[in-house]
Amino acid sequence: MTNTTMCGDEAQCIQSRSTTYCTCRRGFQKVPDKNSCQDVNECLRFGTCSQLCNNTKGSHVCSCAKNFMKTDNMCKAEGSEHQILYIADDNKIRSMYPFNPNSAYEPAFQGDENVRIDAMDIYVKGNKIYWTNWHTGRISYRELPASSAASTASNRNRRQIDGGVTHLNISGLKMPRGIAIDWVAGNIYWTDSGRDVIEVAQMKGENRKTLISGMIDEPHAIVVDPLRGTMYWSDWGNHPKIETAAMDGTLRETLVQDNIQWPTGLAVDYHNERLYWADA
């Protein structure tokens, strides 16, 4: 009997002066209570690949999703030099190019003293930016600037920054907090911590529907995963938690309720199927 036959394809034979034994090859692991080896699924370990992982016998293959390219074993979005990061700060929204070291921190929207931006989201296909204003109980949007040219303090530029804002015709809002855009179906989701509900409507506010009410204390942030038909929201009331449900409000369940106090921001890693949150 050869050493290969004795140990099998998944193991290698180790010989010493006193004994001979089999050990699992790289990419395989010993089966408990059995004298055999089985494949290790490296894709089950978070962080093995930047995005997509395909397990193979004894190994794995990493790849990138559509519109991403592999650079130094990491997946980066194509055209990253044109990507813009929008940042809400009190009553203004600013923009910058995160991959351009010389990028300026430029104003994209400047509201008056009645504006208090709590959350915002981008509707890329519609070239619009939406935000909640809990101070006035409104949800508003405006067209994204064609370019983030540096502005001056002149009245002409100020009108350009302030103008073009549309307030959605949604009645009865008390304290809208989180907002999320479903870019697949063209809907907006939001939380209202004044009425303790989660609602949805089309992009201009029509066909509004309450999805979640009851057993909810202080709903705050909300994010959606349209590709899987799932939404997530944070509740920072007396019993803080992060919940999830289908995007029609069904299949509701608690996702996180231990070691959490003031969950505020939420973000989804769509490719790795991970949820991130901030705890104030």
Disulfide bonds with the S-S distance in Angstrom:
Cys7-Cys22 2.05
Cys24-Cys37 2.08
Cys43-Cys53 1.97
Cys49-Cys62 1.95
Cys64-Cys75 2.12
